[in-house]
Amino acid sequence: MPEVIIKYEKPETLRVLEDLSKSLDFDITLIDTGSIEEKEPFDDILVPADKNADLSALNQIFTGKNLDARKLREEAWRRAK
């Protein structure tokens, strides 16, 4: 199975990835990287999201396209090599 390492600064990023993992069928394994130096916070503007968002509305975009998430991931990995 292909693996990807994602480095992130903000805890919100992990929460987003966890939500995506449920919809896109991938696993998350956390790796302890030891102590991380304190860095200054970013000046990003955070827009609060609806935690109960209904992703089924995206079905309209992909309906009838005969797409399979697993096949798309496998093809993307083959192209990236």
C-alpha positions in Angstrom: 0.0 0.0 0.0 1.4 3.4 -0.9 2.2 5.8 2.0 2.4 9.5 2.3 4.0 11.6 5.1 2.3 14.8 5.8 4.0 17.3 8.1 1.7 20.0 9.6 2.0 22.8 12.1 -1.6 23.3 13.3 -3.7 20.7 15.2 -6.7 21.8 13.0 -4.9 20.2 10.0 -5.0 16.8 11.7 -8.7 17.2 12.4 -9.3 18.0 8.7 -7.3 15.0 7.6 -9.2 12.8 10.0 -12.5 14.0 8.5 -11.2 13.4 5.0 -10.0 9.9 5.9 -13.5 8.9 6.7 -14.9 10.1 3.4 -11.9 9.0 1.2 -11.2 5.7 2.8 -7.6 6.1 4.0 -5.8 5.4 7.3 -3.9 7.8 9.5 -0.9 6.7 11.5 0.7 9.2 13.9 4.5 9.1 14.2 6.2 10.7 17.2 8.8 13.1 15.9 10.2 14.1 19.2 10.3 17.7 20.4 9.3 20.3 17.9 10.7 23.8 18.2 8.2 26.5 19.1 7.5 28.6 16.1 5.5 31.8 15.8 1.9 31.3 14.9 0.7 32.0 11.4 -1.5 34.9 10.7 -4.0 32.7 8.9 -7.7 33.6 9.0 -9.6 30.6 10.2 -13.1 30.2 9.0 -15.2 28.1 11.3 -16.7 25.1 9.6 -19.9 23.3 10.3 -18.9 20.1 12.0 -22.1 18.4 10.8 -21.5 19.3 7.1 -23.2 17.0 4.7 -20.7 15.9 2.2 -23.4 14.0 0.3 -24.0 17.3 -1.6 -20.8 16.5 -3.5 -22.4 13.4 -4.9 -24.0 15.6 -7.7 -20.5 16.5 -8.9 -19.3 12.9 -9.3 -22.6 11.1 -10.1 -22.5 9.4 -13.5 -18.7 9.7 -13.8 -18.1 6.0 -12.9 -15.4 7.0 -10.4 -13.9 4.6 -7.8 -11.8 6.3 -5.1 -9.5 3.3 -4.7 -8.8 3.2 -8.5 -8.2 6.9 -8.6 -5.7 6.7 -5.8 -3.9 3.8 -7.4 -3.7 5.6 -10.8 -2.4 8.8 -9.1 0.4 6.8 -7.5 1.3 5.2 -10.8 1.5 8.6 -12.5 3.6 10.1 -9.7 6.3 7.5 -10.0 
